[in-house]
Structures are given as C-alpha cells and as structure tokens.
C-alpha cells in the first residue's frame, strides 16, 4: 500500500455483498481506492486531505461506477480533482480522472482552452482569440456540461454551453433538440456539433430556474408551462428511445433490494412496489412527451419567457407523466425543504392541469407516486451519511401519495 491514504470525508455504510461484483465493497475502502489511483497515475506530490464520494452509479450484478473527488487545501482555497473507478464482472477495475474520461472522448479537448478554441473554430464557425472554459456539470462516463466564454478581441463576448455525451447518443440528442425547438418553449439554439467527439454547442439563455423562481416568489404562470408541454405533446415523436416505465420500476426495485437489506426502508420499498405494480403493468406510451420534465429543467428569462434547457428525453411517452413528474419534484421539495411556496405551486399545477386537460385525478396521482418512487433512488446514488433514512422518507412520501390515488 502507499505510505499514506486520504480518508473519506465521512464514513459511509458499505453496500451488501454483490455476488456478481465481488469487489463492490472495495469501492468504499479508502485505502483500496487510493492504491488504485496511485497505481494508475502515480503518487502525487501532495496527498489530498480527504476523498469524497459524489456519485454511485450502480446496476446490481452488472456494473458499478463510483465517482470521487480528491480534495486538498491550498491557502484559503480547496482544490478538487474528480476521478472514478468502474467495475464489471470479469474485468479489472478501470480508473480514470477528469477530463480524460474514456467514455466521453470529447470531454478532454472541450475542457482545455487551446483545444476548445480549435473545436469552436472548426465546428461552430467562430474565430475567437480566447476561450475561457468552466465546468458546469460532470457525471462520470455519462455526460458533461461546459461553459465556453468566447472573446473575439473587439470587446465582444459570447457564452456557449458545450454538452458532451457518448458519441452514439448524439444523433438522438440532435433529434430531440429539433423537436423542442418546434414547441412553444424558448429553447437554446444549436450552433455546432462534433459527431466523432459527441459534443453539441448551444447558445446560453439568461434567467433563473423555475425552482429558484418559485422559492423567491417569482414563479411563472402555470399556464405557460402547460402550454409549452401541450405543444410538445402535439408533435410527432422523433425516432428516439421511448419512456420505459417498467424498466425504470425494475431498476429501482433491484437497487432497493440489493442496497437496503433488512431495514425499515426495505419494508417501505416493498409496500410502495406493491401499490404501484398494477399501474406499471398496464402502462403504455400514448403520445410524444418530454419524459423528464421538472422545475430545474426550465428557465424563466428576465423578460418572463419560459425556456426549456434540457430536452434530451423527448420521445414516445405519456403527457400525464410529464405533469406528474413536475408535481413529484415539487412534492419532494415542499416536504423535505419545508417550502410553502413550492407546496402552493404544486397544488396550482395539479389543479390547472386537471381542469385544462380533463384528466382523471386518480391517474395523475398514481403517476406522481411512481415518480416519487423513482426519485427515492437518488439517496442511494449519492450515498451521503443517513442515506437509508433519506431513502425511507422518500418511499414513505411515495406511499402517502399512492394512498391518495386509492
């Protein structure tokens, strides 16, 4: 072992043994994790003060990716270095660090100024003299979002967002972007793409998320959101992956069964699954839909327009599920964030949708319970201290909403 291994920022309960992934528990052993890092990249001049787990992407028996952040102090600042370890049956652990993600070949070149400059010149058609790069969001092996501030030397500045994905996903992303642009929502303009690298550049839209606007008592009119959604529902569905409620349900069930063991959270999961089983079995896609609509996917501009900034799941789905997913997120925030403004907005969304589309309240409510069940997996995927208790709270909320549909 190395001379010194940084500890985890906080101790996390290790997951139960997974027969298909014998080294799963090693991903939560700081000595083992740091040794794998050093074996791959060499001993750094200064050992980090601690490691932090930022994401746990886990499919029982099949694969797991744990994303870590190595943190060290530098004067009054904290230097963060993201890295990840991926395991799957029959293969050696794969270690990689940001931005050299082997599953996102466009991330490294898009993350460095000189290479980003060349990419923008080639694929966007701009001729900047300088490009400033900021990381907005990164999920190991899945996706990254970068902010490119472009300067032309004449005092002009433009901001672009670079979405980095696995290259095989780019055609579907482009198709959903075209569909979103035909809806009543304001959407970012797609200004360039690299198919080989899996990068799409889009214009920036100023404003604040609907989530923040609600909490600051500046919520947009509900009718604007519903009009935008209705416009998406009226479109012909692009040839993209449809929403799969059964797959989402089974994924959650396998994750809870593996991770929760014999615990109150496990009992809550079983009760919720029993409540939702009939709905899941009978569900079918009925129209084009957004398929991942919630309050952090939408921006309110300074002029009061509503902009849709995340649209990559558009395809065959369920219009009622779009409203249910928004309502589920608002339920979660109002319950666990104790935010009265959010609770009031959730009621307004539900009442307006039921009135406008003449839906069955039972059908909307059972979909909201399903969405809360899916949201409850987030605590498992982030594994903060107390994650089992947080998971149980989410599942109890799903049960309470499901009871309203009975």
Secondary structure, 3 states (H helix, E strand, C coil): CCCCCCEECCCCCCCCCCCCCCCHHHHHCHHHHHHHHHHHHCCCCCCCCEEEEEEEEEECCCEEEEEEEEEEEECCEEEEEEEEEEEECCCCCEEEECCCCCCCHHHHHHHCHHHHHHHHHHHCCCCCCEEEEEEEEEECCCEEEEEEEEECCCCCEEEEEEEEECHHHHHHHHHHHHHHHCCCCEECCEEEEECCCCEEEEECCCCEEHHHHHHCCCCCCHHHHHHHHHHHHCCCCCCCCCCCHHHHHHHHHHHHHHHHCCCHHHHHHHHHHHHHHHHHHHCCCCEEECCCCCCCCEEECCCCCEEECCCCCCEEECHHHHHHHHHHHHHHHHHHCCCHHHHHHHHHHHHHHHHHHCCCHHHHHHHHHHHHHHHCCHHHHHCCCCHHHHHHHHHHHHHHHHHHHC
